Amino acid sequence: MSNRSTAVADPRSSDAEHYGLHRGALGAAETLAQSISATAPSTSSSLTIPLVFAIAGNGTWLVYLTATVAALLVGFCISRFARMFASPGSLYSYTAQTLPPVFGVVSAWGLLLAYIATGASVAGGALYYVDLLSHQFLHATPPAIVTLAVICSLAGYVAFRDVRLSAEVMLWIEVASLAMVIIVFAVLLFRVGIHADLDQLKLRGVHFGSLGPALVLSMFSFVGFESATTLGAEARNPLRTIPRAVLQCALLAGAFFILSAYSEVLGFRGVPTNLADTSSPLHILAAKAGVSALGIGIDLGALISMFACVLACATAAARVTLRMSHAGLVPQRLIKTNKMHGTPGLAILICSLLMFLATAIMAGRGVPGFDIYDLAGSLSVFGFLTAYALVAVAVPFAEKAAGKISVPVIVLCGATVLVIVMIALFDLRSSTDAVHARIPFLYLGYMVCGLVAYIARRPRAR
């Protein structure tokens, strides 16, 4: 136990320097871009907020405020670990350093599924916008499988080519996309007049029993905000840069989501189309604000933002796979990194291929892009919640081993675990159809397979 505590408390003992990745390649902005791109905030303003509104109505902004608090609690726990040591294994490494091995295995497989399923989800969202824009301008849509192949293969290539290039691509994509969305909101609020929307502030017509399921949907907007932790071997000054990026992403994303929820609900007052039924809410709001050209730009920006999210997920999933390979949980050949590019090429290839196969199978069965976004995203939430909960459980043990445990930290970590359990229970209770009801069992079956694989490879696992 003493050796483990030393490894956690002393950043010099971090194993990040032995993974064959380019150390110190990313600055603070690129590290933050990884987390922001994985959350794809402009995507949520287009696709997720209308789904939350369909359940929460005028309480949509309150749901996102609650989700922001939950994300900040999780971010607090993650940042405590991120100040101790850095590793491309992300939350898996944090758990494995502190708790018994089986918990590290559960975290590893859960996190890997979470990133791959999120990548598949936003690839489906990208397909949705490709179809929307193609139908609008070309009056035809390309084959779904071809579109998905282009999205996943291009994201995999950029992720393999250069981690700094991929980070810069993600950064500028998100900056441009978010700028257009904020401009539309600003013009819209100016046009309708800056005033308090009493229906929203008084939560008129809100049924509080529906806020739980809505909270589950809103949490999908935040998942991936911790993915900067997968850059532990590549970020400059990681023990400072990464925890800041995690907390900054949770705070900035939360503020944007609350603004978006309030503005969209307000903006749809007097519009014939209901916010819950629209296929492109920001396009409609841009037209109402008198800046229709920005509406087209926002739809295009949402498409490109989703590509950036696929790229971010491929980057994060490959580094978790690399760390799992070093621990003996997956085949050793996945350890290899490209000497020129400093990226885990084979791991990136496999993760990108899994994203494509998941979406291609659904598309081949006639599932539209929007439903792929919904179903794969619902699956990914379970993986993230598992990893978040285990990190929150592990923090007090890690800090006790480092000799700096405090009562406030224990209380906040306990509150984080409680919030995550409540969200998971809401998720289980909010399944509205047979397909969504099967998702928890699919996740459970996957985790059982992961544990069986661990038992089978246990002599080689570290």
C-alpha positions in Angstrom: 0.0 0.0 0.0 2.9 2.3 0.7 4.3 1.9 -2.7 0.9 2.6 -4.3 0.4 5.8 -2.2 3.9 7.0 -3.2 3.0 6.5 -6.9 -0.2 8.5 -6.5 1.2 11.3 -4.5 4.5 11.9 -6.4 4.0 13.2 -9.9 7.6 12.1 -10.8 6.4 8.5 -10.5 3.9 9.0 -13.3 4.2 6.3 -16.0 3.1 8.8 -18.7 6.6 9.3 -19.9 7.0 5.7 -21.1 4.1 5.4 -23.6 5.8 6.6 -26.8 3.6 9.6 -27.1 4.9 13.1 -27.9 5.4 14.7 -24.5 4.5 18.4 -24.0 3.0 18.7 -27.5 -0.2 20.4 -26.4 -0.6 23.8 -24.6 -3.5 24.8 -22.4 -5.8 25.9 -25.3 -5.3 22.6 -27.1 -5.9 20.6 -24.0 -9.1 22.5 -23.2 -10.1 21.9 -26.9 -10.1 18.2 -26.4 -12.6 18.4 -23.6 -14.8 21.0 -25.3 -14.9 19.0 -28.6 -15.8 15.8 -26.8 -18.8 17.6 -25.3 -19.7 19.1 -28.7 -21.7 22.0 -27.1 -23.2 23.3 -30.4 -24.6 19.8 -31.0 -26.5 19.8 -27.8 -28.0 23.2 -28.6 -29.3 21.8 -31.8 -30.3 18.2 -30.9 -30.4 17.6 -27.2 -32.1 20.7 -25.8 -35.3 20.1 -27.8 -35.4 16.6 -26.4 -35.0 18.0 -22.8 -37.6 20.6 -23.5 -40.1 17.9 -24.6 -39.9 16.5 -21.0 -39.1 19.6 -18.9 -40.8 22.4 -20.8 -40.2 25.8 -19.0 -37.9 24.0 -16.6 -35.3 23.2 -19.2 -32.9 25.9 -18.0 -33.2 24.6 -14.4 -32.5 21.0 -15.6 -29.3 22.3 -17.2 -28.4 24.3 -14.1 -28.7 21.1 -12.0 -26.6 19.2 -14.6 -23.9 21.8 -14.4 -23.7 21.4 -10.7 -23.5 17.6 -11.1 -20.7 18.1 -13.7 -18.8 20.4 -11.5 -19.0 17.9 -8.6 -17.6 15.2 -10.9 -15.0 17.7 -12.2 -13.9 18.4 -8.7 -13.2 14.8 -8.0 -11.4 14.3 -11.3 -9.3 17.4 -10.7 -8.1 16.1 -7.3 -6.6 13.1 -9.1 -5.4 15.2 -12.1 -3.2 17.2 -9.7 -1.5 14.1 -8.4 -0.4 12.4 -11.6 -0.9 12.3 -15.3 -1.6 9.3 -17.6 -3.2 8.6 -21.0 -5.4 6.1 -19.1 -7.5 8.9 -17.8 -10.1 8.0 -15.2 -9.1 4.3 -15.5 -5.6 5.1 -14.3 -7.0 7.2 -11.4 -9.2 4.3 -10.2 -6.6 1.5 -10.8 -4.0 3.4 -8.8 -6.2 3.4 -5.7 -8.9 0.8 -5.6 -8.6 -3.0 -5.9 -7.8 -4.2 -9.4 -11.3 -5.3 -10.4 -12.6 -1.7 -10.0 -9.9 -0.5 -12.3 -11.0 -3.1 -14.9 -14.6 -2.0 -14.6 -13.6 1.7 -15.0 -11.4 0.8 -18.0 -14.0 -1.1 -20.0 -16.8 1.4 -19.0 -14.7 4.4 -20.2 -13.6 2.7 -23.4 -17.3 1.9 -24.3 -18.3 5.5 -23.3 -15.9 7.1 -25.8 -16.6 4.7 -28.6 -20.4 5.0 -28.1 -20.2 8.8 -27.9 -18.1 8.8 -31.2 -20.8 6.6 -32.8 -23.5 8.8 -31.4 -22.2 12.0 -32.9 -21.3 10.3 -36.1 -25.0 9.5 -36.3 -25.7 13.1 -35.6 -23.3 14.2 -38.4 -25.2 11.8 -40.7 -28.4 13.5 -39.7 -27.0 16.9 -40.7 -25.5 15.7 -43.9 -28.9 14.4 -44.9 -30.6 17.7 -43.8 -28.2 19.9 -45.7 -28.0 17.6 -48.8 -31.8 17.5 -49.0 -32.0 21.3 -48.6 -29.5 22.1 -51.3 -29.2 19.1 -53.5 -32.7 17.6 -53.1 -31.0 14.2 -52.6 -29.0 12.4 -49.8 -25.9 10.3 -50.1 -25.8 6.7 -49.0 -25.7 6.6 -45.2 -22.9 4.0 -45.0 -20.7 6.0 -47.3 -21.2 9.1 -45.3 -20.4 7.3 -42.0 -17.3 5.7 -43.6 -16.0 9.2 -44.6 -16.7 10.7 -41.2 -15.0 7.9 -39.2 -12.1 7.3 -41.5 -11.3 11.1 -41.8 -11.5 11.5 -38.0 -9.2 8.5 -37.5 -6.7 9.8 -40.0 -6.5 13.3 -38.4 -6.2 11.6 -34.9 -3.3 9.5 -36.2 -1.5 12.2 -38.2 -0.7 14.6 -35.3 -2.2 15.1 -31.9 -1.5 18.8 -32.1 -3.0 19.1 -35.5 -6.2 17.3 -34.3 -6.4 19.6 -31.2 -6.0 22.7 -33.3 -8.6 21.5 -35.8 -11.1 20.8 -32.9 -10.3 24.2 -31.3 -11.1 26.3 -34.3 -14.1 24.3 -35.4 -15.7 24.7 -32.0 -14.8 28.4 -31.7 -16.4 29.2 -35.1 -19.5 27.1 -34.4 -20.1 28.5 -31.0 -19.6 32.1 -32.2 -22.4 31.7 -34.7 -24.7 30.3 -32.1 -24.0 33.1 -29.6 -24.5 35.7 -32.3 -27.9 34.3 -33.2 -28.9 34.3 -29.5 -27.6 37.9 -29.0 -29.5 39.2 -32.0 -32.6 37.3 -31.1 -32.7 38.6 -27.5 -32.2 42.1 -28.9 -35.1 41.7 -31.4 -37.6 40.2 -28.8 -36.4 42.7 -26.2 -34.2 41.9 -23.2 -36.7 41.0 -20.5 -37.3 38.2 -17.9 -39.3 35.3 -19.3 -41.6 34.8 -16.3 -43.0 31.6 -17.6 -39.5 30.1 -17.4 -38.5 31.7 -14.2 -41.7 30.7 -12.4 -41.5 27.2 -14.0 -45.0 27.5 -15.3 -46.5 24.2 -16.3 -43.5 22.2 -15.1 -44.2 18.8 -13.6 -41.3 18.2 -11.2 -41.6 14.4 -11.6 -40.4 14.8 -15.1 -37.2 16.7 -14.2 -35.4 13.4 -13.3 -35.6 11.9 -16.8 -34.8 15.3 -18.3 -31.7 15.5 -16.1 -30.5 12.2 -17.6 -30.8 13.6 -21.1 -29.1 16.8 -20.1 -26.1 14.9 -18.7 -25.4 13.5 -22.1 -24.5 17.1 -23.1 -21.7 17.1 -20.6 -20.2 13.6 -21.0 -16.7 13.8 -22.3 -15.8 17.0 -20.5 -13.1 15.0 -18.7 -11.4 13.8 -21.8 -8.5 16.2 -21.4 -7.3 13.7 -18.8 -6.5 11.3 -21.7 -3.7 13.7 -22.7 -1.7 13.2 -19.6 1.4 12.2 -21.6 1.0 15.0 -24.2 -0.1 18.1 -22.4 2.5 20.6 -21.2 2.6 20.9 -17.4 -0.2 18.3 -17.1 -0.6 18.5 -13.4 -1.8 22.1 -13.7 -3.2 22.2 -17.3 -5.4 19.1 -17.2 -7.4 19.8 -13.9 -8.0 23.4 -15.1 -9.2 22.2 -18.5 -11.7 19.8 -16.9 -13.2 22.4 -14.5 -13.1 25.1 -17.2 -14.9 22.9 -19.6 -17.6 21.9 -17.1 -18.2 25.6 -16.2 -18.1 27.0 -19.7 -20.2 24.2 -21.2 -22.7 24.6 -18.4 -23.0 28.3 -18.9 -23.5 27.9 -22.6 -26.2 25.2 -22.1 -28.1 27.2 -19.6 -28.0 30.3 -22.0 -29.0 28.1 -24.9 -31.9 26.5 -23.1 -33.3 29.8 -21.9 -32.8 31.5 -25.3 -34.3 28.7 -27.3 -37.4 28.4 -25.1 -37.9 32.2 -25.2 -37.2 32.4 -28.9 -39.9 29.8 -29.8 -42.6 31.9 -28.2 -45.0 32.7 -31.0 -43.4 30.4 -33.5 -45.9 27.9 -35.1 -43.4 25.0 -34.7 -42.9 23.5 -31.3 -39.3 23.4 -30.0 -39.7 19.7 -29.2 -40.7 18.9 -32.8 -38.2 21.0 -34.8 -35.4 19.3 -36.7 -33.2 22.4 -36.7 -34.2 24.9 -33.9 -31.3 27.3 -34.4 -32.1 27.6 -38.1 -35.6 28.7 -37.2 -34.3 31.1 -34.5 -31.8 32.6 -37.0 -34.7 33.3 -39.4 -36.7 34.9 -36.6 -33.8 37.1 -35.6 -33.4 38.2 -39.3 -30.1 36.5 -39.9 -31.2 33.5 -41.9 -27.7 33.1 -43.5 -26.4 32.3 -40.0 -28.9 29.6 -39.7 -27.4 27.7 -42.6 -24.0 28.4 -41.2 -25.0 27.0 -37.8 -26.4 23.8 -39.3 -23.1 23.4 -41.2 -21.2 24.3 -38.0 -23.1 21.7 -36.1 -22.1 19.1 -38.7 -18.4 20.1 -38.5 -18.7 20.2 -34.7 -19.9 16.6 -34.7 -16.9 15.6 -36.8 -14.7 17.3 -34.2 -16.4 15.3 -31.5 -15.8 12.0 -33.4 -12.2 13.1 -33.7 -12.0 13.9 -29.9 -13.6 10.5 -29.0 -11.2 8.6 -31.3 -8.3 10.4 -29.7 -9.5 9.7 -26.2 -10.6 6.1 -26.8 -7.2 5.2 -28.4 -5.3 6.5 -25.4 -7.4 4.5 -23.0 -6.8 1.5 -25.2 -3.1 2.2 -25.1 -3.1 2.3 -21.3 -5.2 -0.9 -21.1 -2.7 -2.6 -23.3 0.2 -1.6 -21.0 -1.8 -3.1 -18.1 -2.4 -6.3 -20.0 -6.1 -5.9 -20.3 -6.1 -6.0 -24.1 -3.5 -7.5 -26.6 0.1 -6.2 -26.3 0.3 -5.2 -29.9 -1.9 -2.2 -29.1 1.0 -0.7 -27.2 2.7 0.4 -30.4 2.9 4.1 -31.2 4.0 5.6 -34.4 7.6 7.0 -34.0 7.1 9.9 -36.4 3.6 11.0 -35.3 3.8 9.9 -31.7 0.2 8.5 -31.8 -1.1 5.0 -31.1 -2.0 4.2 -34.7 -3.4 0.6 -34.3 -5.5 1.7 -31.4 -6.9 4.7 -33.3 -7.7 2.4 -36.3 -9.6 -0.1 -34.1 -11.5 2.6 -32.2 -12.5 4.4 -35.4 -13.5 1.1 -37.0 -15.7 0.2 -34.1 -17.4 3.6 -34.3 -18.1 3.0 -38.0 -19.3 -0.6 -37.5 -21.7 0.4 -34.8 -23.2 3.2 -36.9 -23.1 1.2 -40.1 -25.0 -1.7 -38.6 -27.8 0.6 -37.3 -27.9 2.5 -40.6 -28.1 -0.7 -42.5 -31.1 -1.7 -40.5 -32.8 1.6 -41.4 -32.1 3.5 -38.2 -31.9 7.3 -39.1 -29.1 9.5 -38.0 -31.0 11.2 -35.3 -32.0 7.9 -33.7 -28.4 6.7 -33.9 -27.4 9.8 -32.0 -30.1 9.0 -29.4 -29.4 5.3 -28.9 -25.6 5.3 -28.9 -25.6 8.3 -26.7 -28.0 6.6 -24.2 -25.5 3.7 -24.0 -22.5 5.9 -23.5 -24.0 7.6 -20.5 -23.8 4.3 -18.5 -20.0 4.0 -19.2 -19.3 7.6 -18.1 -21.4 7.3 -15.0 -19.5 4.1 -14.0 -16.1 5.8 -14.4 -17.3 9.0 -12.7 -18.6 7.1 -9.7 -15.5 5.0 -9.2 -13.3 8.1 -9.4 -15.4 9.8 -6.7 -15.1 6.7 -4.5 -11.3 6.6 -5.1 -10.5 10.2 -4.3 -10.7 9.9 -0.4 -8.5 6.8 -0.5 -5.9 8.5 -2.7 -5.7 11.6 -0.6 -5.5 9.6 2.6 -2.6 7.7 1.1 -1.0 11.0 0.2 -1.6 12.3 3.8 -3.9 15.2 2.9 -7.4 13.9 3.4 -10.0 16.4 4.6 -13.7 16.2 5.7 -14.9 18.6 3.0 -13.4 16.4 0.3 -15.1 13.3 1.7 -18.4 15.1 1.8 -18.1 16.4 -1.7 -17.1 13.0 -3.0 -20.0 11.3 -1.2 -22.4 13.9 -2.7 -20.9 13.2 -6.1 -21.5 9.4 -5.8 -25.1 10.0 -4.5 -25.8 12.3 -7.5 -24.4 9.8 -10.0 -26.5 7.0 -8.5 -29.6 9.1 -8.7 -29.0 10.0 -12.3 -28.4 6.3 -13.1 -31.7 5.4 -11.4 -33.5 8.1 -13.3 -32.0 6.7 -16.5 -33.3 3.2 -15.7 -36.8 4.5 -14.9 -37.0 6.9 -17.9 -36.9 4.2 -20.6 -39.9 5.0 -22.7 -39.8 2.1 -25.2 -38.6 -1.4 -25.6 -35.4 -0.4 -27.4 -34.2 2.0 -24.7 -35.2 -0.5 -22.0 -32.7 -3.0 -23.4 -29.8 -0.6 -23.3 -29.0 -1.1 -19.5 -28.9 -4.9 -20.1 -26.7 -4.4 -23.2 -24.3 -2.4 -21.0 -24.4 -5.0 -18.3 -23.7 -7.8 -20.7 -20.7 -5.8 -22.2 -19.3 -5.3 -18.7 -19.6 -9.0 -17.9 -17.7 -9.8 -21.1 -15.0 -7.3 -20.0 -14.6 -9.0 -16.6 -14.5 -12.4 -18.2 -11.7 -11.2 -20.5 -9.9 -9.8 -17.5 -10.1 -13.1 -15.6 -8.9 -15.0 -18.7 -5.9 -12.6 -19.1 -5.3 -12.2 -15.4 -1.8 -13.8 -15.4 -0.7 -11.1 -17.9 -2.7 -8.2 -16.4 -1.0 -5.7 -14.2 
